[in-house]
Amino acid sequence: MTTIERYLISAPPRVGGNLFTDIIKSTNTQCVHTHDPQHRTDNDAITGLLIIRRRDVFSAVMSNCVVWHTNQTTIYDQTNIEPFEVTKQNFLLQYASHVWHFKNHDLTRPYGLVETFYFEDFIDDYMHVLTRLGLRLSDQHDYSNWSARAPYSYKKLVINHQDLKVLFDELELGIVVNPYIKYNLLGIESGGFCQS
């Protein structure tokens, strides 16, 4: 059995990647957090690839739309934000980015471990992560330095969130084709976005 010496935490924006990284770091384990699914390490055999997802994809995409509007990702110094509208184009771009992230991991690389974690499982239970990976908190861990939850809800901020939910459902069912994703006969191509 391979001994994992470090973790590569791969997460698109707004799925709890910063909090997950804080949890791993609290065990004094080396880790790198990236938004790039093609990030390379120098020795895959001792590296555990941890892919962070969110079951509620729509909320992840909407949260990223809010980030684009507020320019606040982990430090929330402006909490009195006026409601606003997210354009269909911005929503489609954020959705395409989210989908692209998960289609572009090279799982043929010889990682010592590949695991998927879901935001919903660890947001309120950090022990879920530690138990699955067999890690223990260090004596010096400090919860006060861990990433905070966003203090706002897209449902209160995004005026047209219900229309975007309809669009999202149509995208997921294949009723609508996203012009920002390259398609082929087998589905989404690895490689990213169409330039339009």
Order of alpha helices (4+ residues) and beta strands (2+ residues): beta-alpha-beta-beta-alpha-alpha-beta-alpha-alpha-alpha-alpha-beta-beta
